[in-house]
Amino acid sequence: MNTLGTSFKITTFGESHGNCIGVVIDGCPAGLRINVDHIQKELDRRRPGQSSVTTSRSETDTLEILSGIFHGYTTGSPICMIIPNKSTDSSFYEENWMYPRPGHADFTAYYKYGGFNDNRGGGMFSGRITASFVIAGAIAKQLLSESLNIKILAYTSSIGGISISPTNLTEIIGEVDQNIVRCPDPVKAKEMINAIEKAKQEGDSLGGAIDCVAINTPIGLGEPLFDTLEGDLAKAIFSIPAVKAIEFGAGTKFSQMKGSEANDQYLVANGIIKTSSNNSGGILGGISNGMPIIIKTTLKPTPSIRKHQNTINIVNKNEKDLSTQGRHDPCIVPRAVPVIEAVVAIVLADHAIKAGFIKHVLEKLE
Ligand SMILES: Cc1cc2nc3c(=O)[nH]c(=O)nc-3n(C[C@H](O)[C@H](O)[C@H](O)COP(=O)(O)O)c2cc1C
């Protein structure tokens, strides 16, 4: 289904080659001053056609606000925002609808919806739907920053086997958008760019990972047992197409640690209770503990590739050799960085309202 959250609730709509992509946000408190330039800037970070390592589909992704914002402030009623689709070329999909692309959702969508789904450009399974997450996330980021000083930052930590070590947030603020792969290490960034360009020339694609950090989260976000912060973050991040694994804090490294190494020990710094390490990634018992929330997300290589691969004709079951044409990201990771930030912001905003850290009216007009 297409609705996420209960207190800060988003409903997304649109398909890759339909009229528009959009979102309705319900439950955003009234009186939040909205910086429209900031929303557009976030969209520009995700926009297609921004560099040689992204798809050549050229969209301006210009934001249109249809409701819920008046005199520059949220009104408390549903906020509806859209971006039109302009640069659509559906020819490949019209000719090849019966040949599911290996690795894409064409096969499962065909069986799930009996072939009625809009398959052009991947339809609702296209990376394009994540523009709606970014619009909603930009509002959530403003809400979190304004009311709780929460800041969220994501960056590329790995592409095609080229990786950087986890890094301190304060060291990389301002660095992430300095190169087209959004990796804060300029030397590794160059290697990543070369690797993507090589894969692209070979008609292939690469996967990778994105690290995300959220700071200044209060203690107490998360509603155990079933609406834990980890659970809700993971659910939301898994709605981003191509995401295949999520880790919190030390993640899979926990399997190689002893308890004495894994436990984050308590200390008091400037009167505040903290931990000397952050292996739990800022979450204990499904509840935020006040330390930075640390999430690693792994994305698979883009399924649509020019390299020939075997598929079948979904109607007569004959095998076929398929080379996917059209415009595709040779690596999804750089464009997914702002999407991860957005989705994390949406979930934190939802939990912050639910736990009573953000009121339903932020400012009162005198
Ligand atoms: C920002 C973004 C851009 C994407 N671009 C493409 C693309 O150009 N071509 C493609 O085949 N898949 C692309 N994808 C991934 C597919 O949408 C995704 O792999 C597919 O829907 C199958 O879903 P799954 O990989 O989650 O199982 C993109 C995903 C994101 C988040």
The ligand as a MOL file (V3000), in Angstrom:
LIG
                    3D

  0  0  0     0  0            999 V3000
M  V30 BEGIN CTAB
M  V30 COUNTS 31 33 0 0 0
M  V30 BEGIN ATOM
M  V30 1 C 16.9380 6.7000 -7.3690 0
M  V30 2 C 16.7210 5.3760 -8.0560 0
M  V30 3 C 16.9480 5.2500 -9.4210 0
M  V30 4 C 16.7630 4.0380 -10.0820 0
M  V30 5 N 17.0110 3.9720 -11.4130 0
M  V30 6 C 16.8490 2.8020 -12.0800 0
M  V30 7 C 17.1010 2.7130 -13.4810 0
M  V30 8 O 17.4960 3.6880 -14.1260 0
M  V30 9 N 16.8980 1.5130 -14.0920 0
M  V30 10 C 16.4800 0.4010 -13.4020 0
M  V30 11 O 16.3330 -0.6520 -13.9830 0
M  V30 12 N 16.2460 0.4580 -12.0770 0
M  V30 13 C 16.4070 1.6210 -11.3990 0
M  V30 14 N 16.1400 1.6760 -10.0490 0
M  V30 15 C 15.8530 0.4140 -9.3280 0
M  V30 16 C 14.5460 -0.2770 -9.6600 0
M  V30 17 O 13.4680 0.6210 -9.5560 0
M  V30 18 C 14.3630 -1.5150 -8.7660 0
M  V30 19 O 15.4930 -2.3130 -8.7820 0
M  V30 20 C 13.1680 -2.3530 -9.2120 0
M  V30 21 O 11.9680 -1.6720 -8.9640 0
M  V30 22 C 13.0620 -3.7180 -8.5140 0
M  V30 23 O 12.9010 -3.5390 -7.1300 0
M  V30 24 P 13.9190 -4.1910 -6.0780 0
M  V30 25 O 15.2960 -4.0100 -6.6610 0
M  V30 26 O 13.7280 -3.3920 -4.8190 0
M  V30 27 O 13.5410 -5.6300 -5.9420 0
M  V30 28 C 16.3140 2.8960 -9.3640 0
M  V30 29 C 16.0700 3.0190 -7.9800 0
M  V30 30 C 16.2710 4.2430 -7.3290 0
M  V30 31 C 16.0340 4.3440 -5.8410 0
M  V30 END ATOM
M  V30 BEGIN BOND
M  V30 1 1 1 2
M  V30 2 1 2 3
M  V30 3 2 2 30
M  V30 4 2 3 4
M  V30 5 1 4 5
M  V30 6 1 4 28
M  V30 7 2 5 6
M  V30 8 1 6 7
M  V30 9 1 6 13
M  V30 10 2 7 8
M  V30 11 1 7 9
M  V30 12 1 9 10
M  V30 13 2 10 11
M  V30 14 1 10 12
M  V30 15 2 12 13
M  V30 16 1 13 14
M  V30 17 1 14 15
M  V30 18 1 14 28
M  V30 19 1 15 16
M  V30 20 1 16 17
M  V30 21 1 16 18
M  V30 22 1 18 19
M  V30 23 1 18 20
M  V30 24 1 20 21
M  V30 25 1 20 22
M  V30 26 1 22 23
M  V30 27 1 23 24
M  V30 28 2 24 25
M  V30 29 1 24 26
M  V30 30 1 24 27
M  V30 31 2 28 29
M  V30 32 1 29 30
M  V30 33 1 30 31
M  V30 END BOND
M  V30 END CTAB
M  END
